[in-house]
Amino acid sequence: MFGLGALEIAALVLLGCCFEVVLFWASASLGNAPETPLVKCLLAGLLVFALFLPAAALIYYLARLWGIPFSGEPWLAAVLALSLSRAIFWPLPSLFYVPFVPVSVKRGLGVGIIQSVLGLFFYVLVVAVVLVGLAVNQIWRGDTQPKASLDAGFVALALARRA
């Protein structure tokens, strides 16, 4: 997967599990749920992650997005697969939270909404940090020039339209 070895993939899965546990703890706290012991937070986060990862992989495999992860061609299929996975995995983890946190189903769904929103914010933050890191790395190496050169006729046409 993306040129990663087994150790790197295992580290990423472990990191994902840790983030899911932290997101569950934060969403339970923000959802006015009773204080949850650490063991229950660990079990709930790991259970949701263990169910979410294979199911999301199955959705992406069935949408035929597995072999072309960075291609811009099937953007509609990618958006639909992401929307389907978000639509499925908002209520399902919420129903698993009810036994772990002594709350009603309604409040469990609220905790699930908070966790989904926190997760989306967190993943956007991770992507932003990675992209800024890549940009800083590119500037640091001195690769600020574009890789492709523009055709002189195209530049003249663009300037003529602008005038």
N, C-alpha and C positions, 0 to 999 in steps of 0.2 A: 504494500500500500504506500504509494508516493515515495518509494525508495527507502522506506524505514525498515529497520530490522525488528526482530521479535522483542528485544529489550526496549526499544523506543516506543513500540506500540503498547507494551505492558505499562510503561511509565505514563503514557497518555491516558490509558484506561484508568489507572490508579489516580491520576490527577483529576480526571472527570468525575470519578467517584467522590473524591474529596470535595470538589466544587458542588456536587449535588447535595452532599450532607450539609455543607455550609448554607446553601440556598434554602434547604428545607428548614434549617434552624432559624434563619433570618425571616423566612416567610411565616413560620409558625409564631414567631415573636411579633411580627407586624400584624398578623391576623388576630391578635388578642386571644390566642390559644393558651391554655394553661402551660406552665413551665414543663418542658419535656426533658426527661433524663437523657444523658449523652448516649446511652446504649440504644434507646428507642430512636433517637435522631440518626445514629449510624445505621440501624436496621432499615428505617424508612428510606433514607437516602440511597443506600446500596440496593434495596429492593427495586426502587423506581429506576435507578440507573441500569440495573441488570435486566429489567423488562424493556426499558426504552431503547437501549443500544441495538439489540437484535431486531426489534420491531421496526425501528427507523431504517436499519440496513435493509430489511426486507422490502420496505416501501420504496426505497431508492433502487433496489435491484429489480423490482417489478416494473418500475417506471423506466427501466433501461438506462439509468443514469450512472450505474456503477462503474462502467469502463471508461467514461468520459467526464471525469469530475470537474475539469477546468475549461471545458469547451463552451463557447458562447452560443452554440447552435440551439440546443434544446432548452432555452431559457423558460419557456412556458411550462414544460414538463417539470423543470426544477422548482419553479414557483408553486405549481400544483402539489408536488411531492412535499415540499416544505409546509405548505398550508395544511395538507392532510395530516402530516405528522404532528403539527401543532394542535389541530382540531381534535385529534385522537388523544394526545398526551396531555391535554389540560384536564379532562374529567377523570381519566383513569388513575393517575397518581393521586388525585384528590380523594377518590374512593378508598385508596390504600391508606390514606392518612387518618381516616376515621378510627381504625383500631389502634393506631400508634399514639394518636393524640386524642384524649377524650373530649371530642367535640361533635356537634351535629353534622349531618351531611352537608347542610347549607354552609356552615362555617368551614368545613373541609374543602368545599369548592372555592370558597373565598381564599383560603390558604393556597390552593392550587393556582388561582388567578395571580395572586401576589408572587408566587414562585415563578410562574411563566413570565411575568413582566420583569422581575429581577433577573431571571436567566437571560432574557433578550437584551436587557441593558448590559449585563455582564459580557455576553458574547460580542456585542457591538464594541464594548470597551476593549476586549481582547483583540479584535480585528483592527481597531484604530491604533493600538499600541504596536501591533506587528507591522502595519503599513507605515507608521512613522519611523519605526526602527529600520525598515527597508529603505525608506527615503534618506534617512541619516546615513546609512551605510553607503548608499549610492553617492551621496554628496561627499562623504569622507574619502571614498576611493577616487573621486574626480570624474565619475561617469555622468556628467551633467549634459553632455551633448546628445542630441537625438541619434538613434542608430540609423535611421533612414534619411536620405537627403531628398528634398523636394525638387521636382522637375521645374526648370526655369519657366517653361510655358505655363505651368499651373500657377506659379507665383505671379506671372504677368497678368493672367486671366483674373486671378483673385484681386489684384490691385486695380485692374480696369473696372471691375464690377463695383469696387468700393468707391471709386471716384465719381 
